[in-house]
């Protein structure tokens, strides 16, 4: 387990503590569980955004599909 000491806005802290208490019912470690859940959600969102940006860069570069071997649609679907 790690320990992080942070300073946050008083209003945000009050709201967070209130919601964490409602969700985890004042069980031992409820605040740590709520912070862990919030941090994991943030990590997941940032990771997904990074993956999307990386994939969009690949799409922007384009793909070399080679030369078409067919000159017309009829030739392609000839039976």
MARFI-443620 format. One record per residue (C-alpha): x, y negated, z; residue in one letter. Coordinates in Angstrom, 2 decimals, m for minus. Example, Ala and Ser with C-alpha at 12.3 -4.5 7.8 and 13.67 -1.06 7.14 Angstrom:
# MARFI-443620
[site [12.30, 4.50, 7.80], A]
[site [13.67, 1.06, 7.14], S]
END
This chain:
# MARFI-443620
[site [0.00, 0.00, 0.00], X]
[site [1.17, m3.47, m0.80], X]
[site [0.60, m6.70, 1.04], X]
[site [m0.14, m9.95, m0.76], X]
[site [m0.51, m13.29, 0.97], X]
[site [m2.44, m15.84, m1.09], X]
[site [m4.12, m19.20, m0.68], X]
[site [m7.51, m19.73, m2.32], X]
[site [m10.23, m22.35, m2.27], X]
[site [m12.33, m22.25, 0.93], X]
[site [m15.61, m22.04, m0.97], X]
[site [m14.38, m19.12, m3.07], X]
[site [m13.19, m17.35, 0.08], X]
[site [m16.56, m17.74, 1.81], X]
[site [m18.45, m16.47, m1.24], X]
[site [m16.06, m13.55, m1.66], X]
[site [m16.23, m12.53, 2.00], X]
[site [m20.03, m12.75, 1.97], X]
[site [m20.37, m10.61, m1.15], X]
[site [m17.75, m8.12, 0.02], X]
[site [m19.61, m7.77, 3.31], X]
[site [m22.91, m7.17, 1.47], X]
[site [m21.41, m4.57, m0.87], X]
[site [m19.23, m2.67, 1.62], X]
[site [m21.36, m3.21, 4.76], X]
[site [m18.56, m4.41, 7.03], X]
[site [m16.83, m1.03, 6.97], X]
[site [m13.19, m0.94, 7.97], X]
[site [m11.05, m2.25, 5.12], X]
[site [m14.02, m3.70, 3.20], X]
[site [m12.12, m6.85, 2.27], X]
[site [m9.15, m4.89, 0.91], X]
[site [m11.49, m2.67, m1.13], X]
[site [m13.22, m5.71, m2.60], X]
[site [m9.94, m7.41, m3.48], X]
[site [m8.60, m4.20, m5.02], X]
[site [m11.76, m3.85, m7.14], X]
[site [m11.54, m7.49, m8.27], X]
[site [m7.88, m7.19, m9.17], X]
[site [m8.44, m3.95, m11.09], X]
[site [m11.26, m5.56, m13.09], X]
[site [m9.03, m8.52, m13.94], X]
[site [m6.18, m6.20, m14.98], X]
[site [m8.55, m4.21, m17.21], X]
[site [m9.90, m7.36, m18.87], X]
[site [m6.45, m8.81, m19.56], X]
[site [m5.18, m5.46, m20.86], X]
[site [m8.13, m5.11, m23.23], X]
[site [m7.62, m8.67, m24.48], X]
[site [m3.94, m7.94, m25.15], X]
[site [m4.80, m4.74, m27.03], X]
[site [m7.38, m6.60, m29.13], X]
[site [m4.91, m9.36, m29.97], X]
[site [m2.25, m6.82, m30.95], X]
[site [m4.70, m4.91, m33.15], X]
[site [m5.94, m8.12, m34.81], X]
[site [m2.35, m9.04, m35.69], X]
[site [m1.94, m5.65, m37.35], X]
[site [m5.16, m6.16, m39.30], X]
[site [m4.08, m9.66, m40.37], X]
[site [m0.91, m8.20, m41.86], X]
[site [m3.05, m5.87, m43.95], X]
[site [m2.44, m2.36, m45.15], X]
[site [m0.81, m1.19, m48.33], X]
[site [m3.43, 1.10, m49.81], X]
[site [m1.36, 1.92, m52.87], X]
[site [m2.60, 1.64, m56.44], X]
[site [m6.07, 2.73, m57.42], X]
[site [m5.98, 5.80, m59.59], X]
[site [m9.46, 5.23, m60.95], X]
[site [m10.44, 2.46, m63.30], X]
[site [m14.19, 2.61, m62.80], X]
[site [m16.75, 3.80, m60.34], X]
[site [m18.09, 6.33, m62.84], X]
[site [m14.64, 7.83, m63.20], X]
[site [m14.34, 8.08, m59.43], X]
[site [m17.68, 9.82, m59.00], X]
[site [m17.58, 11.88, m62.18], X]
[site [m19.10, 15.32, m61.68], X]
END
